[in-house]
Protein backbone atom coordinates (compact mmCIF):
# COMPACT_ATOMS: atom_id res chain seq x y z
CA UNK A 1 0.00 0.00 0.00
CA UNK A 2 1.05 3.64 -0.44
CA UNK A 3 3.17 4.63 2.57
CA UNK A 4 2.96 8.43 2.45
CA UNK A 5 -0.29 10.45 2.25
CA UNK A 6 1.25 12.99 -0.12
CA UNK A 7 1.79 10.36 -2.81
CA UNK A 8 -1.58 8.78 -2.08
CA UNK A 9 -3.21 12.13 -2.86
CA UNK A 10 -1.80 11.95 -6.39
CA UNK A 11 -2.59 8.27 -6.85
CA UNK A 12 -6.22 8.40 -5.66
CA UNK A 13 -7.67 9.80 -8.93
CA UNK A 14 -6.02 6.87 -10.75
CA UNK A 15 -7.42 4.23 -8.39
CA UNK A 16 -10.88 4.55 -9.92
CA UNK A 17 -9.59 2.83 -13.05
CA UNK A 18 -9.10 -0.48 -11.20
CA UNK A 19 -11.20 -3.01 -9.37
CA UNK A 20 -10.31 -3.53 -5.72
CA UNK A 21 -7.79 -6.43 -6.18
CA UNK A 22 -6.14 -4.70 -9.15
CA UNK A 23 -6.00 -1.42 -7.24
CA UNK A 24 -3.93 -2.97 -4.44
CA UNK A 25 -1.46 -4.39 -6.96
CA UNK A 26 -1.29 -1.02 -8.71
CA UNK A 27 -0.38 0.74 -5.48
CA UNK A 28 2.27 -1.87 -4.67
CA UNK A 29 3.79 -1.65 -8.14
CA UNK A 30 4.02 2.17 -8.03
CA UNK A 31 5.75 2.37 -4.66
CA UNK A 32 7.96 -0.67 -5.14
CA UNK A 33 9.03 0.43 -8.62
CA UNK A 34 10.11 3.75 -7.10
CA UNK A 35 12.03 2.07 -4.28
CA UNK A 36 13.68 -0.82 -6.13
CA UNK A 37 17.47 -0.36 -6.12
CA UNK A 38 17.92 -3.25 -8.55
CA UNK A 39 16.75 -3.82 -12.11
CA UNK A 40 12.98 -3.36 -12.35
CA UNK A 41 11.94 -6.81 -13.47
CA UNK A 42 8.42 -7.69 -12.35
CA UNK A 43 9.82 -10.41 -10.09
CA UNK A 44 12.34 -7.96 -8.60
CA UNK A 45 9.59 -5.48 -7.77
CA UNK A 46 7.58 -8.31 -6.24
CA UNK A 47 10.41 -9.64 -4.06
CA UNK A 48 11.40 -6.17 -2.95
CA UNK A 49 7.96 -4.78 -2.27
CA UNK A 50 6.02 -7.81 -1.06
CA UNK A 51 8.43 -9.57 1.34
CA UNK A 52 5.59 -11.25 3.25
CA UNK A 53 4.28 -12.77 0.01
CA UNK A 54 0.65 -11.67 0.39
CA UNK A 55 0.19 -12.48 -3.31
CA UNK A 56 1.94 -14.82 -5.69
CA UNK A 57 4.34 -13.31 -8.21
CA UNK A 58 2.06 -14.56 -11.00
CA UNK A 59 -0.55 -12.02 -9.89
CA UNK A 60 1.81 -9.17 -10.83
CA UNK A 61 2.57 -10.69 -14.22
CA UNK A 62 -1.14 -11.23 -14.91
CA UNK A 63 -1.88 -7.66 -13.80
CA UNK A 64 0.21 -6.35 -16.68
CA UNK A 65 -0.71 -9.00 -19.22
CA UNK A 66 -4.45 -9.60 -18.80
CA UNK A 67 -5.53 -7.43 -15.86
CA UNK A 68 -9.13 -6.16 -16.00
CA UNK A 69 -8.30 -2.50 -16.44
CA UNK A 70 -8.27 -0.09 -19.35
CA UNK A 71 -5.18 1.64 -20.74
CA UNK A 72 -7.32 4.47 -22.10
CA UNK A 73 -8.97 5.03 -18.72
CA UNK A 74 -5.59 5.13 -16.94
CA UNK A 75 -4.17 7.64 -19.41
CA UNK A 76 -7.23 9.84 -19.11
CA UNK A 77 -7.10 9.75 -15.30
CA UNK A 78 -3.40 10.66 -15.39
CA UNK A 79 -3.98 13.54 -17.83
CA UNK A 80 -6.86 14.94 -15.76
CA UNK A 81 -4.73 14.79 -12.61
CA UNK A 82 -1.58 16.37 -14.09
CA UNK A 83 -3.44 19.12 -15.95
CA UNK A 84 -5.58 19.93 -12.92
CA UNK A 85 -2.49 20.36 -10.76
CA UNK A 86 -0.02 21.97 -13.15
CA UNK A 87 -1.77 22.95 -16.39
CA UNK A 88 -2.69 26.46 -17.49
CA UNK A 89 -6.44 27.19 -17.10
CA UNK A 90 -6.82 28.31 -20.71
CA UNK A 91 -3.95 26.84 -22.73
CA UNK A 92 -2.20 23.47 -22.88
CA UNK A 93 1.39 23.38 -24.12
CA UNK A 94 2.03 19.86 -25.36
CA UNK A 95 5.22 18.19 -26.62
CA UNK A 96 5.25 15.02 -28.69
CA UNK A 97 7.93 12.61 -29.88
CA UNK A 98 8.76 8.91 -30.16
CA UNK A 99 11.45 6.70 -28.66
CA UNK A 100 12.60 3.08 -28.67
CA UNK A 101 12.42 0.80 -25.64
CA UNK A 102 15.08 -1.82 -26.31
CA UNK A 103 14.01 -5.44 -25.79
CA UNK A 104 15.73 -8.78 -26.30
CA UNK A 105 12.88 -11.28 -26.68
CA UNK A 106 11.91 -12.01 -30.27
CA UNK A 107 8.34 -12.84 -29.24
CA UNK A 108 7.58 -9.60 -27.40
CA UNK A 109 4.20 -8.45 -28.68
CA UNK A 110 4.64 -5.29 -30.76
CA UNK A 111 8.45 -5.41 -30.91
CA UNK A 112 10.22 -4.84 -34.22
CA UNK A 113 13.45 -3.54 -35.70
CA UNK A 114 13.68 0.20 -34.99
CA UNK A 115 16.12 2.93 -35.87
CA UNK A 116 18.14 3.95 -32.81
CA UNK A 117 18.20 7.73 -33.03
CA UNK A 118 20.79 8.02 -30.25
CA UNK A 119 23.47 5.87 -31.87
CA UNK A 120 22.67 6.61 -35.51
CA UNK A 121 24.66 9.23 -37.41
CA UNK A 122 24.25 11.05 -40.71
CA UNK A 123 26.27 8.34 -42.47
CA UNK A 124 25.36 5.24 -40.47
CA UNK A 125 21.97 4.03 -39.25
CA UNK A 126 21.88 1.71 -36.24
CA UNK A 127 18.90 -0.59 -35.75
CA UNK A 128 17.77 -2.25 -32.51
CA UNK A 129 15.04 -4.68 -31.55
CA UNK A 130 12.41 -3.12 -29.34
CA UNK A 131 9.15 -1.26 -28.87
CA UNK A 132 8.55 2.10 -30.53
CA UNK A 133 6.65 4.35 -28.14
CA UNK A 134 4.87 7.55 -29.25
CA UNK A 135 4.54 9.90 -26.28
CA UNK A 136 2.61 13.10 -25.60
CA UNK A 137 3.65 15.28 -22.64
CA UNK A 138 2.45 18.40 -20.87
CA UNK A 139 5.09 21.12 -20.74
CA UNK A 140 5.31 22.99 -17.44
CA UNK A 141 7.72 25.59 -16.06
CA UNK A 142 9.03 24.47 -12.64
CA UNK A 143 9.19 26.97 -9.77
CA UNK A 144 13.00 26.96 -9.87
CA UNK A 145 13.01 28.13 -13.50
CA UNK A 146 15.40 26.88 -16.13
CA UNK A 147 14.50 24.18 -18.61
CA UNK A 148 10.82 23.10 -18.64
CA UNK A 149 9.60 19.68 -17.58
CA UNK A 150 7.68 17.31 -19.86
CA UNK A 151 5.19 15.21 -17.89
CA UNK A 152 3.68 12.28 -19.86
CA UNK A 153 -0.10 12.32 -20.20
CA UNK A 154 -0.77 10.05 -23.20
CA UNK A 155 0.99 7.22 -25.00
CA UNK A 156 0.69 4.80 -27.91
CA UNK A 157 2.65 1.76 -29.08
CA UNK A 158 3.57 1.97 -32.76
CA UNK A 159 3.20 -1.41 -34.42
CA UNK A 160 4.74 -2.55 -37.66
CA UNK A 161 2.49 -1.78 -40.62
CA UNK A 162 2.02 -4.46 -43.30
CA UNK A 163 1.86 -1.65 -45.88
CA UNK A 164 1.12 2.07 -46.07
CA UNK A 165 -2.61 1.50 -46.54
CA UNK A 166 -3.17 -0.53 -43.37
CA UNK A 167 -2.27 0.11 -39.77
CA UNK A 168 -1.57 3.43 -38.10
CA UNK A 169 1.48 5.60 -38.77
CA UNK A 170 3.30 7.83 -36.28
CA UNK A 171 1.19 10.74 -37.50
CA UNK A 172 -2.04 8.79 -37.05
CA UNK A 173 -1.15 7.84 -33.47
CA UNK A 174 -0.09 11.36 -32.52
CA UNK A 175 -3.25 12.84 -34.05
CA UNK A 176 -5.34 10.28 -32.18
CA UNK A 177 -3.74 11.31 -28.87
CA UNK A 178 -4.18 15.02 -29.57
CA UNK A 179 -7.85 14.53 -30.38
CA UNK A 180 -8.25 12.54 -27.16
CA UNK A 181 -6.67 15.28 -25.08
CA UNK A 182 -8.85 17.88 -26.78
CA UNK A 183 -11.96 15.84 -25.93
CA UNK A 184 -10.81 15.67 -22.28
CA UNK A 185 -10.18 19.44 -22.12
CA UNK A 186 -12.58 21.00 -24.66
CA UNK A 187 -12.39 24.44 -23.02
CA UNK A 188 -8.63 24.81 -23.51
CA UNK A 189 -6.64 25.93 -26.52
CA UNK A 190 -3.85 23.50 -27.41
CA UNK A 191 -0.37 24.22 -28.77
CA UNK A 192 1.53 21.16 -29.94
CA UNK A 193 5.31 21.21 -30.45
CA UNK A 194 7.20 18.44 -32.25
CA UNK A 195 10.12 17.92 -34.59
CA UNK A 196 9.87 17.93 -38.37
CA UNK A 197 8.60 14.34 -38.57
CA UNK A 198 5.22 15.52 -37.25
CA UNK A 199 5.05 18.74 -39.30
CA UNK A 200 2.59 17.18 -41.83
CA UNK A 201 0.00 17.07 -39.03
CA UNK A 202 -0.54 20.78 -39.70
CA UNK A 203 -3.13 19.95 -42.34
CA UNK A 204 -4.94 17.35 -40.22
CA UNK A 205 -5.32 19.05 -36.84
CA UNK A 206 -8.85 19.96 -35.73
CA UNK A 207 -9.81 23.53 -34.89
CA UNK A 208 -8.43 24.66 -31.56
CA UNK A 209 -5.07 22.91 -31.92
CA UNK A 210 -2.02 24.75 -33.30
CA UNK A 211 1.32 23.21 -34.18
CA UNK A 212 4.86 24.58 -33.85
CA UNK A 213 7.48 22.66 -35.78
CA UNK A 214 10.34 22.80 -38.25
CA UNK A 215 9.85 23.24 -41.96
CA UNK A 216 12.29 22.03 -44.60
CA UNK A 217 14.71 24.66 -45.88
CA UNK A 218 13.78 23.65 -49.46
CA UNK A 219 10.01 23.43 -48.88
CA UNK A 220 7.75 24.47 -51.75
CA UNK A 221 5.83 27.51 -50.52
CA UNK A 222 3.41 29.85 -52.28
CA UNK A 223 1.90 33.27 -51.89
CA UNK A 224 -1.73 34.01 -51.14
CA UNK A 225 -4.14 33.36 -54.01
CA UNK A 226 -5.21 36.46 -55.99
CA UNK A 227 -8.67 37.85 -55.50
CA UNK A 228 -11.30 36.64 -57.91
CA UNK A 229 -12.37 38.98 -60.65
CA UNK A 230 -16.14 39.61 -60.88
CA UNK A 231 -17.59 37.17 -63.38
CA UNK A 232 -14.57 34.86 -63.25
CA UNK A 233 -15.48 31.21 -63.83
CA UNK A 234 -13.89 28.08 -62.41
CA UNK A 235 -13.13 27.05 -58.87
CA UNK A 236 -11.28 29.50 -56.59
CA UNK A 237 -7.51 29.19 -56.47
CA UNK A 238 -5.99 27.76 -53.28
CA UNK A 239 -2.50 29.24 -53.76
CA UNK A 240 -0.71 32.05 -55.45
CA UNK A 241 2.59 32.22 -57.28
CA UNK A 242 5.49 29.97 -56.24
CA UNK A 243 7.82 31.74 -53.80
CA UNK A 244 11.52 31.17 -53.17
CA UNK A 245 12.29 28.40 -50.69
CA UNK A 246 12.83 29.36 -47.03
CA UNK A 247 16.57 29.03 -47.56
CA UNK A 248 16.45 31.38 -50.55
CA UNK A 249 14.30 33.85 -48.61
CA UNK A 250 16.87 33.90 -45.79
CA UNK A 251 19.73 34.42 -48.26
CA UNK A 252 18.11 37.48 -49.87
CA UNK A 253 16.28 39.01 -46.90
CA UNK A 254 17.28 42.46 -45.64
CA UNK A 255 14.56 43.01 -43.05
CA UNK A 256 16.07 40.98 -40.19
CA UNK A 257 15.01 42.21 -36.76
CA UNK A 258 16.78 41.45 -33.45
CA UNK A 259 14.62 39.56 -30.96
CA UNK A 260 15.10 38.13 -27.47
CA UNK A 261 14.33 34.44 -27.09
CA UNK A 262 14.30 32.10 -24.07
CA UNK A 263 15.73 28.76 -25.02
CA UNK A 264 15.85 26.04 -22.37
CA UNK A 265 15.79 28.63 -19.61
CA UNK A 266 18.44 30.94 -21.07
CA UNK A 267 17.98 34.26 -22.84
CA UNK A 268 19.47 34.64 -26.30
CA UNK A 269 19.56 37.31 -28.98
CA UNK A 270 18.63 36.24 -32.50
CA UNK A 271 17.69 37.82 -35.81
CA UNK A 272 14.26 36.96 -37.20
CA UNK A 273 12.13 37.45 -40.28
CA UNK A 274 8.47 36.49 -40.61
CA UNK A 275 6.43 35.63 -43.70
CA UNK A 276 2.85 34.48 -44.18
CA UNK A 277 2.90 31.82 -46.88
CA UNK A 278 0.92 28.80 -48.07
CA UNK A 279 2.52 25.40 -47.62
CA UNK A 280 0.39 23.66 -50.21
CA UNK A 281 1.86 20.19 -49.76
CA UNK A 282 0.64 19.78 -46.16
CA UNK A 283 -1.79 22.65 -45.60
CA UNK A 284 -3.50 23.50 -48.90
CA UNK A 285 -5.48 26.69 -48.98
CA UNK A 286 -4.39 27.93 -45.54
CA UNK A 287 -1.61 30.27 -44.48
CA UNK A 288 1.16 29.39 -42.08
CA UNK A 289 3.47 31.76 -40.22
CA UNK A 290 7.00 31.08 -41.45
CA UNK A 291 9.66 32.24 -38.98
CA UNK A 292 13.36 32.17 -39.90
CA UNK A 293 15.99 32.72 -37.22
CA UNK A 294 19.65 33.58 -37.66
CA UNK A 295 22.55 33.64 -35.23
CA UNK A 296 23.90 37.24 -35.19
CA UNK A 297 27.41 35.88 -34.71
CA UNK A 298 27.09 33.53 -37.67
CA UNK A 299 28.18 30.46 -35.71
CA UNK A 300 24.96 28.47 -36.01
CA UNK A 301 23.08 27.73 -39.20
CA UNK A 302 19.72 29.38 -39.90
CA UNK A 303 16.65 27.74 -38.34
CA UNK A 304 13.32 27.44 -40.15
CA UNK A 305 10.11 27.12 -38.13
CA UNK A 306 6.42 27.47 -38.79
CA UNK A 307 3.22 27.69 -36.80
CA UNK A 308 -0.45 27.59 -37.73
CA UNK A 309 -1.14 30.43 -35.27
CA UNK A 310 -0.78 33.49 -37.50
CA UNK A 311 -0.70 35.84 -34.49
CA UNK A 312 2.09 34.13 -32.57
CA UNK A 313 5.10 36.41 -31.88
CA UNK A 314 8.25 35.11 -33.60
CA UNK A 315 10.07 34.78 -30.28
CA UNK A 316 7.45 32.27 -29.13
CA UNK A 317 8.14 29.99 -32.08
CA UNK A 318 11.79 29.32 -31.30
CA UNK A 319 11.31 29.52 -27.52
CA UNK A 320 8.56 26.92 -27.58
CA UNK A 321 10.39 24.70 -30.03
CA UNK A 322 13.53 24.74 -27.88
CA UNK A 323 11.33 23.58 -24.99
CA UNK A 324 10.76 20.40 -27.00
CA UNK A 325 14.08 19.15 -25.62
CA UNK A 326 12.34 18.50 -22.29
CA UNK A 327 10.80 15.34 -23.73
CA UNK A 328 14.28 14.04 -24.53
CA UNK A 329 15.11 14.48 -20.83
CA UNK A 330 11.96 12.52 -20.02
CA UNK A 331 13.11 9.61 -22.20
CA UNK A 332 16.56 9.66 -20.65
CA UNK A 333 15.34 9.84 -17.05
CA UNK A 334 12.78 7.07 -17.50
CA UNK A 335 15.32 4.74 -19.07
CA UNK A 336 18.30 5.46 -16.83
CA UNK A 337 16.73 6.12 -13.45
CA UNK A 338 13.36 4.32 -13.62
CA UNK A 339 14.50 1.37 -15.75
CA UNK A 340 11.39 1.59 -17.92
CA UNK A 341 12.88 -0.82 -20.49
CA UNK A 342 13.63 -3.55 -17.93
CA UNK A 343 10.29 -5.16 -16.89
CA UNK A 344 9.67 -8.26 -18.99
CA UNK A 345 6.14 -8.71 -20.27
CA UNK A 346 5.71 -10.39 -23.61
CA UNK A 347 2.07 -11.21 -24.31
CA UNK A 348 -1.14 -9.32 -24.96
CA UNK A 349 -1.19 -5.71 -23.84
CA UNK A 350 1.62 -6.39 -21.38
CA UNK A 351 4.45 -4.53 -23.20
CA UNK A 352 2.33 -1.40 -23.78
CA UNK A 353 0.97 -1.49 -20.22
CA UNK A 354 4.46 -1.73 -18.74
CA UNK A 355 5.54 1.35 -20.71
CA UNK A 356 2.40 3.24 -19.69
CA UNK A 357 2.85 2.49 -15.99
CA UNK A 358 6.51 3.52 -16.18
CA UNK A 359 5.62 6.93 -17.61
CA UNK A 360 2.77 7.27 -15.08
CA UNK A 361 5.31 6.80 -12.30
CA UNK A 362 7.57 9.44 -13.86
CA UNK A 363 4.72 11.98 -13.83
CA UNK A 364 3.79 11.04 -10.26
CA UNK A 365 7.37 11.44 -8.97
CA UNK A 366 7.69 14.90 -10.50
CA UNK A 367 4.16 15.74 -9.38
CA UNK A 368 5.02 14.86 -5.77
CA UNK A 369 8.28 16.81 -5.91
CA UNK A 370 6.66 19.91 -7.39
CA UNK A 371 4.01 19.97 -4.66
CA UNK A 372 5.88 18.74 -1.60
CA UNK A 373 9.60 18.43 -2.37
CA UNK A 374 12.33 20.81 -1.27
CA UNK A 375 14.06 21.82 -4.50
CA UNK A 376 16.77 23.67 -2.60
CA UNK A 377 17.83 20.70 -0.48
CA UNK A 378 20.10 18.41 -2.45
CA UNK A 379 23.49 17.07 -1.33
CA UNK A 380 26.62 19.10 -2.00
CA UNK A 381 28.55 17.94 -5.04
CA UNK A 382 32.23 19.04 -5.00
CA UNK A 383 32.46 18.31 -8.74
CA UNK A 384 29.51 20.62 -9.50
CA UNK A 385 29.59 23.55 -7.09
CA UNK A 386 27.45 25.74 -9.35
CA UNK A 387 24.39 23.46 -9.31
CA UNK A 388 21.33 25.37 -8.15
CA UNK A 389 18.43 23.43 -9.70
CA UNK A 390 17.22 19.92 -8.88
CA UNK A 391 17.25 17.05 -11.34
CA UNK A 392 15.00 14.02 -11.61
CA UNK A 393 17.53 12.13 -9.51
CA UNK A 394 16.92 14.59 -6.69
CA UNK A 395 13.15 14.25 -7.05
CA UNK A 396 13.43 10.44 -7.04
CA UNK A 397 15.72 10.46 -4.00
CA UNK A 398 13.36 12.86 -2.19
CA UNK A 399 10.29 10.67 -2.55
CA UNK A 400 12.30 7.55 -1.68
CA UNK A 401 13.52 9.22 1.48
CA UNK A 402 9.95 9.91 2.62
CA UNK A 403 8.77 6.38 1.81
CA UNK A 404 11.70 4.75 3.60
CA UNK A 405 11.20 6.93 6.67
CA UNK A 406 7.54 5.98 6.76
CA UNK A 407 8.36 2.28 6.53
CA UNK A 408 11.10 2.42 9.15
CA UNK A 409 9.16 4.56 11.61
CA UNK A 410 6.15 2.24 11.44
CA UNK A 411 8.22 -0.49 13.10
CA UNK A 412 9.80 1.73 15.79
CA UNK A 413 7.90 2.66 18.98
CA UNK A 414 7.27 6.40 19.22
CA UNK A 415 9.06 6.61 22.59
CA UNK A 416 12.35 5.55 21.02
CA UNK A 417 14.57 7.93 19.15
CA UNK A 418 15.81 7.01 15.71
CA UNK A 419 19.54 6.39 15.87
CA UNK A 420 21.71 8.64 13.72
CA UNK A 421 23.01 5.57 11.93
CA UNK A 422 19.46 4.76 10.86
CA UNK A 423 19.07 8.24 9.38
CA UNK A 424 22.26 7.72 7.40
CA UNK A 425 21.07 4.32 6.24
CA UNK A 426 17.72 5.71 5.07
CA UNK A 427 19.43 8.49 3.15
CA UNK A 428 21.76 5.96 1.49
CA UNK A 429 18.82 3.77 0.51
CA UNK A 430 17.02 6.77 -0.97
CA UNK A 431 19.92 7.33 -3.37
CA UNK A 432 20.93 3.70 -3.88
CA UNK A 433 19.74 3.43 -7.47
CA UNK A 434 20.17 7.06 -8.47
Secondary structure, DSSP 8 states (H G I E B T S, - for coil): ----HHHHHHHHHHHTTS-HHHHHHHHHHHHHHHH--S---HHHHHHHH-TT-SS-HHHHHHHHHH-S--HHHHHHHHHHHHHHHHS-SSEEEEEEEEEEEE---TT-TT-EEEE-TTT--SS---EEEEEEEEEEEEEE--TT-SS-EEEEEEEEEE---SSTTSS--HHHHHHHHHHHHHHH-TTSEEEEE--GGGGGGGGT--TTEEEEEE--TT---B-------TT--S---S--SB---HHHHHHH----EEEEEEETTEEEEEEEEEEEEE-TTTSTT-EEEEEEEE-TTS-S--EEEEES-TT--HHHHHHHHHTTHHHHHHHHHHHHTS-TTT----STTHHHHHHHHHHHHHHHHHHHHHHH--TT-----TT-TT--S--HHHHHHHHHHHHHHHHHHHTS-TTS---HHHHHHHHHHHTTT-
